[in-house]
Amino acid sequence: MPHQNPHVLQISCQDETGLVYQITKVLFEHGANILKNDEFVDAESKRFFMRTEFSCQDRKLDEPALRNALLSNLPKDAEVKLCPCQNKNIVVLATKEHHCLGDILIRYAYDELNANILAVISNHNTLQPLVAKFGIPFHYISHKNKTREEHEGAVVKALEIYDPEFLVLAKYMRILTPDFVAKYPNRIINIHHSFLPAFIGANPYKQAFDRGVKIIGATAHYVNNDLDEGPIIEQDVIDVNHRFSAKDMAKAGRDVEKIVLAKALKLVFEDRVFINGNKTAIF
């Protein structure tokens, strides 16, 4: 029999004795059947994290009642998130480079993304023909002759049409203002073409070449107000050597970038990521 009304429960709070018992007891009392459970305690902060997949076979889940019951049995600082197991609604922001966007679009076309791409927004029209092949709305919002605030205001108006759960920056080569980031806290995911914290900002492959590195990589992270310093979700590297020019490194790095971004999106869209200060706990 298929699982009815499947959900993911995410809980983070100060650690104390008996938390797993309290949580699972409340789930049982609300008719939940636990399918999978993972816990972690951060030794430094003494913070408890728990991700639980569950279903309700015999009755419809009363989400407000379950949430209130959990909060009444947990420490006062508890954060409780109930997520139905369904595709997330997203908007993708891009500029000119096609490799990350193209990979996302193909995964979406073959139902491998766990997301609904509602639209693509770009400050150039270069990628419009690519997006058109997938039947997805494309918004060309030029940044030319506009202040950063004016351009972002136009982007926000377009986003308000769709009300996405997440924004994905697929090589969107614009630095976002604090006001923009504040509208989507912990909901903007970026791919940076470097193994952070090394080579922050522009031209990381040139920085890597100048430093003579032997590996290059990519980092997917949440966006905050510190450039390329948000909580890291996924990273990977490949080997390079002295024969690689900065251009060669950039070409080789594109494959790493799209794979790292795809892995990060899978983790986020399956509700496997907890933000812990400026770090993440991932199940």
C-alpha positions as a Markdown table, in Angstrom:
| # | Residue | x | y | z |
|---|---|---|---|---|
| 1 | Met | 0.0 | 0.0 | 0.0 |
| 2 | Pro | 1.4 | 3.4 | -0.9 |
| 3 | His | 2.1 | 5.8 | 1.9 |
| 4 | Gln | -0.7 | 8.3 | 2.4 |
| 5 | Asn | 0.0 | 12.0 | 3.1 |
| 6 | Pro | 3.8 | 11.7 | 3.3 |
| 7 | His | 5.6 | 14.5 | 5.1 |
| 8 | Val | 9.0 | 15.5 | 6.3 |
| 9 | Leu | 9.4 | 16.9 | 9.8 |
| 10 | Gln | 12.4 | 19.1 | 10.6 |
| 11 | Ile | 13.1 | 20.1 | 14.2 |
| 12 | Ser | 16.0 | 22.0 | 15.6 |
| 13 | Cys | 16.3 | 23.1 | 19.3 |
| 14 | Gln | 18.6 | 23.2 | 22.3 |
| 15 | Asp | 19.6 | 19.6 | 23.1 |
| 16 | Glu | 18.2 | 18.0 | 26.2 |
| 17 | Thr | 17.4 | 14.5 | 27.4 |
| 18 | Gly | 14.4 | 12.7 | 26.0 |
| 19 | Leu | 13.8 | 14.8 | 22.8 |
| 20 | Val | 13.5 | 11.8 | 20.5 |
| 21 | Tyr | 11.0 | 10.2 | 22.8 |
| 22 | Gln | 8.9 | 13.3 | 23.1 |
| 23 | Ile | 8.8 | 13.9 | 19.3 |
| 24 | Thr | 8.0 | 10.3 | 18.4 |
| 25 | Lys | 5.4 | 10.1 | 21.1 |
| 26 | Val | 3.6 | 13.1 | 19.6 |
| 27 | Leu | 3.8 | 11.7 | 16.1 |
| 28 | Phe | 2.3 | 8.4 | 17.3 |
| 29 | Glu | -0.5 | 10.2 | 19.1 |
| 30 | His | -1.4 | 12.0 | 15.8 |
| 31 | Gly | -1.5 | 8.8 | 13.8 |
| 32 | Ala | 1.9 | 9.2 | 12.1 |
| 33 | Asn | 3.8 | 6.2 | 10.9 |
| 34 | Ile | 7.6 | 6.9 | 10.9 |
| 35 | Leu | 9.3 | 5.8 | 7.7 |
| 36 | Lys | 12.8 | 7.2 | 8.4 |
| 37 | Asn | 14.5 | 9.1 | 11.2 |
| 38 | Asp | 17.8 | 10.9 | 11.5 |
| 39 | Glu | 19.2 | 12.9 | 14.4 |
| 40 | Phe | 22.4 | 14.9 | 15.1 |
| 41 | Val | 23.7 | 17.0 | 18.0 |
| 42 | Asp | 26.2 | 19.7 | 17.3 |
| 43 | Ala | 28.7 | 19.3 | 20.1 |
| 44 | Glu | 29.8 | 22.9 | 20.1 |
| 45 | Ser | 26.5 | 24.7 | 20.2 |
| 46 | Lys | 24.6 | 21.8 | 22.0 |
| 47 | Arg | 21.9 | 22.1 | 19.3 |
| 48 | Phe | 19.7 | 19.1 | 18.4 |
| 49 | Phe | 18.6 | 18.4 | 14.8 |
| 50 | Met | 16.1 | 15.8 | 13.7 |
| 51 | Arg | 14.6 | 14.9 | 10.3 |
| 52 | Thr | 11.7 | 12.5 | 10.2 |
| 53 | Glu | 9.9 | 11.1 | 7.2 |
| 54 | Phe | 6.4 | 9.9 | 8.1 |
| 55 | Ser | 3.0 | 9.2 | 6.7 |
| 56 | Cys | -0.6 | 9.0 | 8.0 |
| 57 | Gln | -2.4 | 6.0 | 6.7 |
| 58 | Asp | -5.7 | 6.2 | 8.5 |
| 59 | Arg | -6.5 | 9.9 | 8.8 |
| 60 | Lys | -5.7 | 13.2 | 7.3 |
| 61 | Leu | -2.9 | 15.0 | 9.1 |
| 62 | Asp | -3.9 | 18.0 | 11.2 |
| 63 | Glu | -0.8 | 20.1 | 10.7 |
| 64 | Pro | -1.6 | 22.9 | 13.1 |
| 65 | Ala | -2.5 | 20.5 | 15.9 |
| 66 | Leu | 0.7 | 18.5 | 15.3 |
| 67 | Arg | 2.8 | 21.6 | 15.3 |
| 68 | Asn | 1.3 | 22.9 | 18.5 |
| 69 | Ala | 1.7 | 19.6 | 20.2 |
| 70 | Leu | 5.4 | 19.3 | 19.2 |
| 71 | Leu | 6.1 | 22.9 | 20.4 |
| 72 | Ser | 4.5 | 22.3 | 23.7 |
| 73 | Asn | 6.8 | 19.3 | 24.3 |
| 74 | Leu | 10.0 | 20.9 | 23.1 |
| 75 | Pro | 12.4 | 23.6 | 24.4 |
| 76 | Lys | 11.2 | 27.1 | 24.0 |
| 77 | Asp | 13.7 | 27.8 | 21.2 |
| 78 | Ala | 12.5 | 24.9 | 19.1 |
| 79 | Glu | 12.0 | 25.4 | 15.3 |
| 80 | Val | 9.5 | 23.1 | 13.8 |
| 81 | Lys | 9.0 | 22.7 | 10.0 |
| 82 | Leu | 6.4 | 20.4 | 8.4 |
| 83 | Cys | 7.0 | 19.9 | 4.7 |
| 84 | Pro | 4.7 | 17.8 | 2.5 |
| 85 | Cys | 6.6 | 15.5 | 0.2 |
| 86 | Gln | 6.0 | 17.4 | -3.1 |
| 87 | Asn | 7.9 | 19.4 | -5.7 |
| 88 | Lys | 9.1 | 22.8 | -4.7 |
| 89 | Asn | 8.1 | 25.9 | -6.7 |
| 90 | Ile | 11.2 | 27.7 | -7.9 |
| 91 | Val | 12.3 | 30.5 | -10.2 |
| 92 | Val | 15.8 | 30.4 | -11.8 |
| 93 | Leu | 17.9 | 33.5 | -12.3 |
| 94 | Ala | 20.6 | 33.4 | -15.0 |
| 95 | Thr | 22.8 | 35.7 | -17.1 |
| 96 | Lys | 24.6 | 34.4 | -20.2 |
| 97 | Glu | 26.2 | 31.0 | -19.3 |
| 98 | His | 24.1 | 28.1 | -20.3 |
| 99 | His | 25.7 | 25.1 | -18.6 |
| 100 | Cys | 24.0 | 25.2 | -15.1 |
| 101 | Leu | 20.7 | 26.4 | -16.5 |
| 102 | Gly | 20.7 | 23.8 | -19.2 |
| 103 | Asp | 21.4 | 21.0 | -16.8 |
| 104 | Ile | 18.6 | 22.2 | -14.5 |
| 105 | Leu | 16.1 | 22.4 | -17.4 |
| 106 | Ile | 17.0 | 18.8 | -18.6 |
| 107 | Arg | 16.6 | 17.4 | -15.1 |
| 108 | Tyr | 13.2 | 19.2 | -14.9 |
| 109 | Ala | 12.1 | 17.9 | -18.2 |
| 110 | Tyr | 12.8 | 14.3 | -17.1 |
| 111 | Asp | 11.3 | 14.8 | -13.6 |
| 112 | Glu | 14.6 | 14.5 | -11.8 |
| 113 | Leu | 14.6 | 17.9 | -10.1 |
| 114 | Asn | 11.9 | 17.6 | -7.4 |
| 115 | Ala | 10.8 | 21.1 | -8.4 |
| 116 | Asn | 8.5 | 23.0 | -10.6 |
| 117 | Ile | 10.3 | 25.7 | -12.6 |
| 118 | Leu | 7.8 | 28.5 | -12.8 |
| 119 | Ala | 10.0 | 30.9 | -14.8 |
| 120 | Val | 13.5 | 31.9 | -15.7 |
| 121 | Ile | 14.6 | 35.6 | -15.2 |
| 122 | Ser | 17.7 | 37.0 | -16.8 |
| 123 | Asn | 19.4 | 40.3 | -17.2 |
| 124 | His | 20.4 | 39.3 | -20.8 |
| 125 | Asn | 18.2 | 37.7 | -23.5 |
| 126 | Thr | 21.0 | 35.3 | -24.5 |
| 127 | Leu | 19.4 | 32.2 | -23.0 |
| 128 | Gln | 15.8 | 32.9 | -24.1 |
| 129 | Pro | 15.9 | 30.4 | -27.1 |
| 130 | Leu | 17.2 | 27.7 | -24.7 |
| 131 | Val | 14.4 | 28.3 | -22.2 |
| 132 | Ala | 11.8 | 28.4 | -24.9 |
| 133 | Lys | 12.5 | 24.8 | -25.9 |
| 134 | Phe | 11.2 | 23.8 | -22.5 |
| 135 | Gly | 8.0 | 25.9 | -22.6 |
| 136 | Ile | 9.0 | 27.9 | -19.5 |
| 137 | Pro | 8.2 | 31.6 | -19.2 |
| 138 | Phe | 11.3 | 33.8 | -19.7 |
| 139 | His | 11.6 | 37.3 | -18.3 |
| 140 | Tyr | 14.3 | 39.5 | -19.8 |
| 141 | Ile | 15.0 | 42.3 | -17.3 |
| 142 | Ser | 17.9 | 44.4 | -18.4 |
| 143 | His | 20.1 | 46.0 | -15.8 |
| 144 | Lys | 21.4 | 48.6 | -18.3 |
| 145 | Asn | 20.7 | 52.3 | -17.5 |
| 146 | Lys | 19.2 | 51.3 | -14.1 |
| 147 | Thr | 20.5 | 51.5 | -10.6 |
| 148 | Arg | 21.0 | 48.2 | -8.8 |
| 149 | Glu | 17.9 | 49.0 | -6.7 |
| 150 | Glu | 15.8 | 49.8 | -9.8 |
| 151 | His | 16.8 | 46.6 | -11.5 |
| 152 | Glu | 16.1 | 44.5 | -8.4 |
| 153 | Gly | 12.7 | 46.2 | -8.0 |
| 154 | Ala | 11.8 | 45.0 | -11.5 |
| 155 | Val | 13.0 | 41.5 | -10.7 |
| 156 | Val | 10.9 | 41.5 | -7.5 |
| 157 | Lys | 7.8 | 42.5 | -9.5 |
| 158 | Ala | 8.3 | 39.5 | -11.8 |
| 159 | Leu | 8.9 | 37.2 | -8.9 |
| 160 | Glu | 5.7 | 38.3 | -7.2 |
| 161 | Ile | 3.8 | 36.8 | -10.1 |
| 162 | Tyr | 5.0 | 33.4 | -9.2 |
| 163 | Asp | 5.6 | 33.5 | -5.4 |
| 164 | Pro | 8.4 | 30.9 | -5.5 |
| 165 | Glu | 9.6 | 28.9 | -2.5 |
| 166 | Phe | 13.2 | 29.1 | -3.7 |
| 167 | Leu | 15.3 | 31.2 | -6.0 |
| 168 | Val | 18.1 | 29.4 | -7.8 |
| 169 | Leu | 21.0 | 31.5 | -9.1 |
| 170 | Ala | 22.3 | 29.5 | -12.1 |
| 171 | Lys | 25.4 | 31.6 | -12.9 |
| 172 | Tyr | 23.4 | 34.8 | -12.2 |
| 173 | Met | 26.3 | 37.3 | -12.3 |
| 174 | Arg | 24.8 | 40.0 | -10.2 |
| 175 | Ile | 25.6 | 40.9 | -6.5 |
| 176 | Leu | 22.3 | 41.1 | -4.6 |
| 177 | Thr | 21.5 | 43.9 | -2.2 |
| 178 | Pro | 20.7 | 43.2 | 1.4 |
| 179 | Asp | 17.1 | 44.4 | 0.8 |
| 180 | Phe | 16.6 | 41.8 | -1.9 |
| 181 | Val | 18.2 | 39.0 | 0.1 |
| 182 | Ala | 16.0 | 39.9 | 3.1 |
| 183 | Lys | 12.9 | 39.2 | 1.0 |
| 184 | Tyr | 13.9 | 35.6 | 0.6 |
| 185 | Pro | 15.8 | 34.5 | 3.7 |
| 186 | Asn | 17.5 | 31.2 | 3.4 |
| 187 | Arg | 15.6 | 30.7 | 0.1 |
| 188 | Ile | 18.3 | 31.8 | -2.4 |
| 189 | Ile | 20.7 | 29.1 | -3.6 |
| 190 | Asn | 23.9 | 30.1 | -5.5 |
| 191 | Ile | 26.6 | 28.2 | -7.4 |
| 192 | His | 30.0 | 29.7 | -7.0 |
| 193 | His | 32.8 | 28.7 | -9.3 |
| 194 | Ser | 35.3 | 28.1 | -6.6 |
| 195 | Phe | 36.0 | 25.8 | -3.6 |
| 196 | Leu | 35.0 | 28.3 | -1.0 |
| 197 | Pro | 36.3 | 29.9 | 1.2 |
| 198 | Ala | 39.1 | 30.2 | -1.3 |
| 199 | Phe | 38.8 | 32.7 | -4.2 |
| 200 | Ile | 35.8 | 34.7 | -3.2 |
| 201 | Gly | 34.2 | 37.2 | -5.7 |
| 202 | Ala | 34.9 | 37.7 | -9.3 |
| 203 | Asn | 37.3 | 35.8 | -11.6 |
| 204 | Pro | 38.0 | 32.9 | -9.2 |
| 205 | Tyr | 39.6 | 30.8 | -12.0 |
| 206 | Lys | 42.0 | 33.6 | -12.7 |
| 207 | Gln | 42.7 | 33.8 | -9.0 |
| 208 | Ala | 43.3 | 30.1 | -8.9 |
| 209 | Phe | 45.6 | 30.2 | -11.9 |
| 210 | Asp | 47.6 | 33.0 | -10.5 |
| 211 | Arg | 48.0 | 31.0 | -7.2 |
| 212 | Gly | 49.0 | 27.8 | -9.1 |
| 213 | Val | 46.4 | 25.6 | -7.5 |
| 214 | Lys | 46.3 | 21.8 | -8.2 |
| 215 | Ile | 42.6 | 21.4 | -7.6 |
| 216 | Ile | 39.6 | 23.6 | -8.6 |
| 217 | Gly | 36.1 | 23.2 | -7.5 |
| 218 | Ala | 32.6 | 24.6 | -7.1 |
| 219 | Thr | 30.4 | 25.5 | -4.1 |
| 220 | Ala | 26.7 | 25.6 | -3.8 |
| 221 | His | 25.6 | 27.8 | -0.9 |
| 222 | Tyr | 22.7 | 29.8 | 0.6 |
| 223 | Val | 23.0 | 33.5 | -0.2 |
| 224 | Asn | 23.3 | 36.0 | 2.7 |
| 225 | Asn | 24.6 | 39.6 | 2.9 |
| 226 | Asp | 28.3 | 38.5 | 2.9 |
| 227 | Leu | 29.5 | 37.9 | -0.7 |
| 228 | Asp | 30.0 | 34.1 | -1.3 |
| 229 | Glu | 30.0 | 33.4 | 2.5 |
| 230 | Gly | 26.6 | 31.9 | 3.1 |
| 231 | Pro | 26.1 | 28.5 | 4.6 |
| 232 | Ile | 27.6 | 25.8 | 2.3 |
| 233 | Ile | 25.3 | 23.0 | 1.0 |
| 234 | Glu | 27.5 | 21.1 | -1.4 |
| 235 | Gln | 31.1 | 21.2 | -2.8 |
| 236 | Asp | 33.3 | 19.2 | -5.1 |
| 237 | Val | 36.7 | 19.4 | -6.8 |
| 238 | Ile | 38.7 | 18.2 | -9.8 |
| 239 | Asp | 42.4 | 18.0 | -10.4 |
| 240 | Val | 44.3 | 20.5 | -12.6 |
| 241 | Asn | 48.0 | 21.0 | -13.3 |
| 242 | His | 50.5 | 23.5 | -14.6 |
| 243 | Arg | 49.4 | 23.0 | -18.1 |
| 244 | Phe | 46.0 | 24.5 | -17.5 |
| 245 | Ser | 45.4 | 28.1 | -18.4 |
| 246 | Ala | 42.8 | 30.1 | -16.6 |
| 247 | Lys | 40.5 | 29.5 | -19.6 |
| 248 | Asp | 41.1 | 25.8 | -19.4 |
| 249 | Met | 40.3 | 25.8 | -15.7 |
| 250 | Ala | 37.0 | 27.7 | -16.4 |
| 251 | Lys | 36.1 | 25.2 | -19.0 |
| 252 | Ala | 36.9 | 22.2 | -16.8 |
| 253 | Gly | 35.1 | 23.8 | -13.9 |
| 254 | Arg | 31.7 | 24.1 | -15.7 |
| 255 | Asp | 31.1 | 20.3 | -15.3 |
| 256 | Val | 31.8 | 20.5 | -11.6 |
| 257 | Glu | 29.6 | 23.6 | -11.2 |
| 258 | Lys | 26.5 | 22.0 | -12.7 |
| 259 | Ile | 26.9 | 18.7 | -10.8 |
| 260 | Val | 27.4 | 20.5 | -7.5 |
| 261 | Leu | 24.4 | 22.7 | -8.0 |
| 262 | Ala | 22.2 | 19.7 | -9.0 |
| 263 | Lys | 23.3 | 17.8 | -5.8 |
| 264 | Ala | 22.6 | 20.8 | -3.7 |
| 265 | Leu | 19.2 | 21.4 | -5.1 |
| 266 | Lys | 18.3 | 17.7 | -4.5 |
| 267 | Leu | 19.3 | 18.1 | -0.9 |
| 268 | Val | 17.3 | 21.3 | -0.4 |
| 269 | Phe | 14.2 | 20.2 | -2.3 |
| 270 | Glu | 14.1 | 17.0 | -0.3 |
| 271 | Asp | 14.2 | 19.0 | 3.0 |
| 272 | Arg | 17.5 | 17.5 | 4.1 |
| 273 | Val | 19.3 | 20.7 | 4.9 |
| 274 | Phe | 19.4 | 22.5 | 8.3 |
| 275 | Ile | 21.0 | 25.8 | 8.7 |
| 276 | Asn | 23.2 | 26.0 | 11.8 |
| 277 | Gly | 24.6 | 29.4 | 12.2 |
| 278 | Asn | 26.7 | 29.9 | 9.1 |
| 279 | Lys | 27.0 | 26.1 | 8.6 |
| 280 | Thr | 24.6 | 23.4 | 7.6 |
| 281 | Ala | 23.7 | 20.0 | 9.0 |
| 282 | Ile | 22.6 | 17.7 | 6.1 |
| 283 | Phe | 20.8 | 14.3 | 6.4 |
